[in-house]
Structures are given as structure tokens and as C-alpha cells.
């Protein structure tokens, strides 16, 4: 097995299954990235809604999204857990940004027309995560209150916004990033009353517990991201259906093992 495809769970129950689940999530991420590129380069898009600048934006944001996903897996394979967790945090932020860029034409134009490349200015405040979350929430509220626009499952944003599971995970990831919670940081590097003085943390069961949780979150996020692709163009066919079914079947087993027992 490729080193990147396994987290080498060894101290948790069902370690063999967890390694297989980890591998399936990783392979689905690789597949979905290729699928997105195919969707856009073959021009299978809703061209009446998007122009070339829009499509370029989708391609670039999607590339960033999956680069950070790959960073999570690569860093984790080298037992560099804190940088790995930080990569997942950025992935979640791009995930929300991508969603809003796809659904909100006005925001998309504002984002594309931004000429600010000077880091000392604050004009980019309108693209902060708090603003993105608020706007996604407003979009869903408008749809729910509308008599003319049906609430398609592809347009639901509650998974992305405040008080969602993603939001809770992002808050925890921010604590890793800024070292704000000693109760998260200390157990990572202390085992059997000894402090690990190495950079890596391969002996931490605490690390395995968090990797397990974040891979589960990534599984759900990738499934949601595939619905974003459905807002851009028709992508559902037998191949995507089979790949998605494989991931869902693995997650169904995950729920059966870790939530129902």
C-alpha cells in the first residue's frame, strides 16, 4: 500500500478497517479532482450561467482545495500531524469560498474583480470566513422563504454555516493552528508521562483519534463538494455513481462500527 494511502492506525479499535476507510477517502479525492477537471475542460457546463472568467475561477479554487487535501494526507504520512491538521483547516475555508463563488453571482464578480495585491490594506475583509458564512446563511434563508424557487438539495447551505458540524470542526482546527487550547496540544506530545522531543508524533494515540475524526469530516466534505460540481454542470453517470457508492458504503460501515455499537 502506498504510504500516503494509510494513516497507519495501530492503537485504535478497528485499525484495519480505519486504514481501509482512509485509503478509500484518499482515492475518492484523487478521482473527484480529475472528474472536476474533465467537467470543465470538456465544456460540460451550464454555459448560460458561467463565462470563461467564472470557469477559470472554479478551476483555480478547486485546485487549491485539492492541494490542501493532498497536503493533509502527505503530511500525515510523515507523522507531521499539526501541519496536517492546519492543511485541513484551510481546505474547509476554501470549501466554503468555492460554494459561495458558485452560488452567488454578485459575490463571484466582486471576488474576480478584486485588484488588491497589497497585503497591508484591509479591502479583502469582505472575503473573510465570517462574511462568507453569513452570506451562505442568507442565501439559504432567502431560498427557504421564496415561493418561486424550489429548495434543491444542491443549494442547501446549512452544512457550511454557523453551528454546523463543519463549523465545529473548523473551530477545533483553529485551536490547533494557533495553539489556543493546551488541552488539545499537550496530549499530542505527552505519552506515559514522557514528553516527545522529536518533531514527529508517531506514537500518539491522541493523534490517531483526531486523524480518524478529520478523515470522517473529509469524507463528508468531499461528498458535499461533488454536489457543488453538480451546480456547475451535469456530472452524474455510472462511473461517478459507482465511486460515490463505494465511499458511501464504507461510511455506512464506519457509522455502524463507531456510532451504533
C-alpha positions as CSV (number, residue, x, y, z in Angstrom):
1,X,0.0,0.0,0.0
2,X,1.2,3.5,-0.9
3,X,2.5,5.3,2.2
4,X,0.1,8.3,1.6
5,X,-2.9,5.9,1.4
6,X,-2.7,4.9,5.0
7,X,-2.5,6.6,8.4
8,X,-1.1,3.5,10.0
9,X,-3.8,3.3,12.7
10,X,-2.5,0.8,15.2
11,X,-3.7,1.8,18.6
12,X,-7.4,2.3,17.9
13,X,-10.0,-0.4,17.7
14,X,-10.9,-1.5,14.2
15,X,-7.5,-0.3,13.0
16,X,-7.6,-2.4,9.8
17,X,-11.0,-1.0,8.8
18,X,-9.8,2.6,9.6
19,X,-6.8,2.2,7.3
20,X,-9.1,0.9,4.5
21,X,-11.5,3.8,5.1
22,X,-8.6,6.2,5.0
23,X,-7.5,4.8,1.7
24,X,-11.0,4.9,0.1
25,X,-11.4,8.6,1.1
26,X,-7.9,9.4,-0.4
27,X,-8.7,7.6,-3.6
28,X,-12.1,9.4,-3.9
29,X,-10.4,12.7,-3.5
30,X,-8.0,11.9,-6.3
31,X,-10.9,10.8,-8.5
32,X,-13.1,13.8,-7.8
33,X,-10.3,16.2,-8.7
34,X,-9.8,14.5,-12.1
35,X,-13.5,14.5,-12.6
36,X,-13.9,18.2,-12.0
37,X,-11.1,19.0,-14.5
38,X,-12.8,16.8,-17.0
39,X,-16.1,18.5,-16.5
40,X,-14.6,21.9,-17.3
41,X,-12.1,21.1,-20.0
42,X,-14.7,19.2,-21.9
43,X,-17.1,22.2,-21.5
44,X,-19.8,20.1,-20.0
45,X,-21.1,23.1,-18.0
46,X,-24.2,25.2,-17.7
47,X,-22.7,27.8,-20.1
48,X,-25.8,30.1,-19.8
49,X,-24.8,30.8,-16.2
50,X,-20.9,31.0,-16.4
51,X,-18.4,32.7,-18.6
52,X,-14.7,31.9,-19.1
53,X,-13.6,34.0,-16.1
54,X,-16.0,32.1,-13.9
55,X,-14.7,28.8,-15.1
56,X,-11.1,29.9,-14.6
57,X,-12.0,30.8,-11.1
58,X,-13.6,27.4,-10.4
59,X,-10.6,25.6,-11.8
60,X,-8.2,27.6,-9.6
61,X,-10.2,27.4,-6.4
62,X,-10.7,23.7,-7.0
63,X,-7.0,23.2,-7.5
64,X,-6.3,25.0,-4.2
65,X,-9.0,22.9,-2.5
66,X,-7.4,19.6,-3.5
67,X,-3.8,20.7,-3.0
68,X,-4.6,21.2,0.7
69,X,-6.4,17.9,0.8
70,X,-3.3,16.2,-0.6
71,X,-1.2,18.2,1.9
72,X,-3.3,16.7,4.7
73,X,-2.6,13.1,3.5
74,X,1.1,13.7,2.7
75,X,1.9,15.5,5.9
76,X,0.1,12.9,7.9
77,X,2.0,10.1,6.2
78,X,5.2,11.7,7.6
79,X,3.7,11.9,11.1
80,X,3.6,15.8,10.9
81,X,0.1,16.0,12.4
82,X,-0.2,19.7,13.4
83,X,0.7,20.9,9.9
84,X,-1.6,18.2,8.5
85,X,-4.5,19.5,10.6
86,X,-3.7,23.0,9.5
87,X,-4.0,21.9,5.9
88,X,-7.4,20.5,6.6
89,X,-8.4,23.8,8.2
90,X,-7.5,25.7,5.1
91,X,-9.4,23.1,3.0
92,X,-12.6,23.8,4.9
93,X,-12.2,27.6,4.3
94,X,-11.7,27.1,0.5
95,X,-14.6,24.7,0.6
96,X,-16.9,27.5,1.8
97,X,-15.5,30.1,-0.5
98,X,-15.9,27.8,-3.5
99,X,-19.6,27.2,-2.5
100,X,-20.3,30.9,-2.4
101,X,-18.5,31.7,-5.6
102,X,-20.6,29.1,-7.4
103,X,-24.0,30.1,-5.9
104,X,-23.7,33.9,-5.7
105,X,-23.1,35.7,-9.0
106,X,-22.6,39.1,-7.3
107,X,-20.1,37.8,-4.9
108,X,-18.3,35.9,-7.7
109,X,-18.0,39.2,-9.7
110,X,-16.7,41.1,-6.7
111,X,-14.2,38.3,-6.0
112,X,-13.0,38.2,-9.6
113,X,-12.7,41.9,-9.9
114,X,-10.7,42.4,-6.8
115,X,-7.4,44.1,-7.7
116,X,-5.9,44.3,-4.3
117,X,-2.5,42.6,-4.1
118,X,-1.2,44.8,-1.2
119,X,-1.3,42.8,2.0
120,X,-1.2,46.0,4.1
121,X,-4.7,47.1,3.0
122,X,-7.9,45.7,4.5
123,X,-10.1,45.7,1.4
124,X,-10.1,42.0,1.4
125,X,-12.1,41.9,4.7
126,X,-15.2,41.4,2.6
127,X,-13.9,37.9,1.7
128,X,-13.2,36.8,5.3
129,X,-14.7,33.5,6.5
130,X,-17.2,35.2,8.8
131,X,-18.5,37.2,5.8
132,X,-18.7,34.1,3.6
133,X,-20.5,32.1,6.3
134,X,-23.0,34.9,6.8
135,X,-23.7,35.2,3.1
136,X,-24.2,31.4,2.7
137,X,-26.7,31.5,5.6
138,X,-28.5,34.5,3.9
139,X,-28.7,32.6,0.6
140,X,-30.4,29.6,2.3
141,X,-32.8,31.8,4.2
142,X,-33.8,33.6,1.0
143,X,-34.4,30.2,-0.7
144,X,-36.5,28.9,2.2
145,X,-38.6,32.0,2.2
146,X,-39.1,32.0,-1.6
147,X,-42.4,30.9,-3.2
148,X,-40.9,30.6,-6.6
149,X,-37.5,28.9,-6.2
150,X,-37.6,25.3,-5.0
151,X,-35.0,24.4,-2.4
152,X,-32.9,21.9,-4.3
153,X,-30.6,19.7,-2.2
154,X,-27.7,21.1,-4.2
155,X,-28.5,24.6,-2.9
156,X,-28.8,23.8,0.8
157,X,-26.1,25.6,2.8
158,X,-26.7,24.7,6.4
159,X,-23.8,22.3,6.4
160,X,-21.5,25.2,5.6
161,X,-22.6,27.8,8.1
162,X,-22.5,28.7,11.7
163,X,-23.2,25.9,14.3
164,X,-22.8,23.2,11.7
165,X,-20.6,20.2,12.2
166,X,-18.1,21.7,9.8
167,X,-18.1,24.9,11.8
168,X,-17.4,22.9,15.0
169,X,-14.5,21.1,13.4
170,X,-13.1,24.3,11.9
171,X,-13.2,25.9,15.4
172,X,-11.2,23.0,16.8
173,X,-8.8,23.1,13.9
174,X,-8.2,26.8,14.6
175,X,-7.2,25.9,18.1
176,X,-4.5,23.6,16.7
177,X,-3.4,26.3,14.3
178,X,-3.0,29.0,17.0
179,X,-2.1,26.7,19.9
180,X,-5.0,28.2,21.8
181,X,-6.1,25.2,23.8
182,X,-3.5,23.4,25.9
183,X,-5.9,20.5,26.4
184,X,-5.6,19.8,22.6
185,X,-1.9,20.4,22.3
186,X,-0.4,18.7,25.4
187,X,-1.7,15.2,24.9
188,X,-0.3,15.1,21.4
189,X,3.2,15.2,22.7
190,X,3.0,13.5,26.1
191,X,2.9,9.7,26.4
192,X,3.4,7.7,29.5
193,X,4.4,10.9,31.4
194,X,7.2,11.5,28.9
195,X,7.4,14.5,26.6
196,X,8.2,13.6,22.9
197,X,11.1,15.8,21.9
198,X,11.0,14.9,18.3
199,X,9.2,16.9,15.6
200,X,7.1,13.9,14.6
201,X,4.5,12.3,16.9
202,X,4.1,8.7,15.6
203,X,3.4,7.2,19.0
204,X,0.4,9.3,20.0
205,X,-3.0,7.5,20.2
206,X,-4.4,11.0,20.7
207,X,-3.2,11.9,17.2
208,X,-4.9,8.8,15.8
209,X,-8.2,9.8,17.4
210,X,-8.1,13.2,15.7
211,X,-6.9,11.9,12.3
212,X,-9.9,9.5,12.5
213,X,-12.3,12.4,13.1
214,X,-10.8,14.6,10.4
215,X,-10.8,11.9,7.8
216,X,-14.5,11.3,8.5
217,X,-15.1,15.1,8.1
218,X,-13.2,15.0,4.8
219,X,-15.3,12.1,3.6
220,X,-18.5,14.1,4.1
221,X,-16.9,17.3,2.7
222,X,-15.9,15.5,-0.5
223,X,-19.4,14.3,-0.9
224,X,-20.7,17.8,-0.5
225,X,-18.1,19.1,-2.9
226,X,-19.4,16.7,-5.6
227,X,-22.8,18.5,-5.2
228,X,-21.0,21.8,-5.9
229,X,-19.9,20.3,-9.2
230,X,-23.5,19.4,-9.9
231,X,-24.3,23.1,-9.7
232,X,-21.8,23.8,-12.5
233,X,-22.6,21.0,-14.9
234,X,-24.1,17.6,-15.4
235,X,-21.6,15.1,-13.9
236,X,-23.7,12.1,-12.7
237,X,-23.0,9.0,-14.7
238,X,-22.3,5.3,-14.0
239,X,-18.6,5.9,-13.1
240,X,-19.3,8.7,-10.6
241,X,-22.2,6.8,-9.2
242,X,-20.0,3.7,-8.6
243,X,-17.2,5.7,-7.0
244,X,-19.7,7.6,-4.7
245,X,-21.5,4.4,-3.8
246,X,-18.2,2.8,-2.8
247,X,-17.4,5.7,-0.5
248,X,-20.9,5.8,0.9
249,X,-20.8,2.0,1.6
250,X,-17.6,2.5,3.5
251,X,-19.0,5.3,5.5
252,X,-22.1,3.3,6.3
253,X,-19.8,0.6,7.8
254,X,-18.0,3.4,9.7
255,X,-21.3,4.6,11.2
256,X,-22.3,1.0,12.1
257,X,-19.0,0.4,13.9
258,X,-18.4,3.7,15.6
259,X,-21.9,5.1,16.3
260,X,-24.3,2.2,16.6
261,X,-22.3,0.0,19.0
